[in-house]
Amino acid sequence: MSASLSEWHQDHEKFGQLLDLLEAQVAAFHRGDHPNYELMSDIVFYLRSFGDCVHHPREDVAFARLVAREPALELVINRLLQEHRVIATAGEQLADRLNQASSDVMGPREGLEAAAATYLVYYRNHLNTEESEIMPYASRLLSEEDWASVLGAVPRVSDPLFGENVEARFRELRKQIEREESLSLDG
């Protein structure tokens, strides 16, 4: 597996972890408990700023190169490209609902739950499709030149949550992730 493909896969694993945390908070909300809106907002902000603005544009380049080499992938890749747009829109809507909830401007509970469910379902399905249907082709068909173009699609940036220097906004989220990882190792 190339380093770039490995990085792509690692991003998916990190995004999955964040979706798990988000889903746990949504479940608390559904039970009538008080979820951590700040944590939820940080998760969505990270996925929107890093996922939508760094990870997905790189995937778009990889997708274009894959279709050029394997035209039979065009249908699934077009769907994935559309899902990038749907995920971005769903993320914006969820961020707006979370912002309202954290400001005590709560609309109907169903609105927040529906926005979260849409986001979670689309994102998880998207990750699963890429992992199972696209990454095996990427592994076989993309050259080092292709991967250089993928990385060049967006300037190299340090991951603000999982990188060495965690941004202040994400420190609490990073601690929560580390607590979850510690619990899963102990269990």
N, C-alpha and C positions, 0 to 999 in steps of 0.2 A: 504494500500500500504506500503510495507516495505521501510525502509529508503534508502536502496540501489536502489530499483526500482524507488523511488522518485528522487534520485540523477541522475539516468540514464535519466529519463524524463526531469529533469532540464537541464542537459547537452544538450539534443536535442533542448530544447527551446532556449538556449544560441547560439547553433550552427545555428539555424534558424535565429536568430537576425543578426548574422554575415553574413549569406548568403544574407539577405535582404540588408545590407549595401554594400556588395560586388556587388550585382546586381544593386544597384543604381549607383555605380561608373562605372560599365560596361555600363549602359544606357547612362551616361554622355559621355563616350568614344564613344559610337555608334553615338550620336548626333553631335560629332565633338568637344565637350567641352573638357576641360582639367581635367581629373579625378585626384584624389589624389592617385598616385601610391604607396606612402609610406603607406597610410592607407590600400590600397588593399593588399600590400605585408604583412603588419602586420596581417591582417585577415587570409590570406593563411598560413602564418608562424604559427600562433596560431593553426589553424585547423590541420595543419600537425604535429606540435610538441605535442599538447595536445590531439587532436582528434585521430590521427593515432597512437600515441605512448602510450597513457594512456587509453583513452576511448575504442577504438576498441579492443585492447588486452583483456580488461575485458569482452567486449561483446563476444569475441570468446569463453571464458570460459563458459559464460552463455549459449551460443548457443550449445556447446557440451553437457552440462548438460540437456538442453531442448530436444535435439534429443534423448538422452538416455531415457528420460521419455515419450516422444511423438514422435515416429519414423515418423509419418506422416508429421512432420515439416522439415524433412531432405532436401527436395527439396528447399523450400524457404530459409532455413538457409544456404544451400550450395551457393545459389545465393547471399545472404547477405555477406558471407565470401569472395566470388569472388569480390563483390562490394567494400569491404574494400581494396582489392588490386588495383582495378580500380581507386578508389578515391585517393589512395596514389600516383599512377602514374599520374593521371590527375592533382593532386595538385602540383607535382614536375614540370610538364610541364607548368602549369600556373605560378608557382613561377619563372621559367626560363624566360618566356615571360615578366613578370612584371619587373624582374631584367633588362632585355634588354631595356624595355621601359623607366624605370627610369634612365638608363645610356645613354639615347638618341641614343641607337642602335636599332631603331625601325624597325622591319620587317614589313611585310604586316599587316595592321590593322585586316584583317580577321583572321590571326593566333591567335592574342590575344583574339579576340571575340570568336573564336571557342574553344580555350582552356578554357576560362571562362564559356562558355555555357555548355561544357561537364562537367566541375566540378560542376557547379550549378545544372544541371539536375540530374546527378548521386547522388549528396549529398542529394538533396531534396527528391528524390524518395526513397532513402535509409532510410532516417529518417521517412518518411511517412509509409513505409513498416514495420519498426520496431515498430512504435507507434501503428499501426492498427492491424498487424498480429502477432507480437511476444510478445509484452509486456503483452497483456491479458493472454497469456499462462505462461509467466514468473511469473506473479502475482499469478497464481493458482498453478503452479507446482514446483517452486523453493523454497527450504527450507532455513532456516537461515544458515545452513552449506554450502549450495550452494552459497549463497551470500557472505559468508566469503571467499570461494575459488575465487569468482569473484574479490573481493577487493584485495585478495592476489596475483592476477595475475601480478600486477604491484605495485611496492612500492608506498605507499601513498605519494602524492606530493600536494603541495599547487597549486591551479589553478593560473597561472601567470597573467591572465587577470581579472577573476571574483572573485578571492580570496581577502582576506583582504589586502595583500601586493602585489599591482600591480607592476609587473616588469617595469623598466624604458622604455623598448621598447614599452610597451603596454599602457603607460599613455595617450597618445593622442587618441588612439582607445577607451579606457575606457571613456574619456571625450565625445567622439562622441556618444558612446552608451547612455550615460546619457543624452546628448542633445536630442537624438532621443526619448528616453523614456519620457522626459519632454514634448516634442512636442506632443506625442501621448496622454499624460494625459490632455494637454491643449485643444486638438482638439476633 
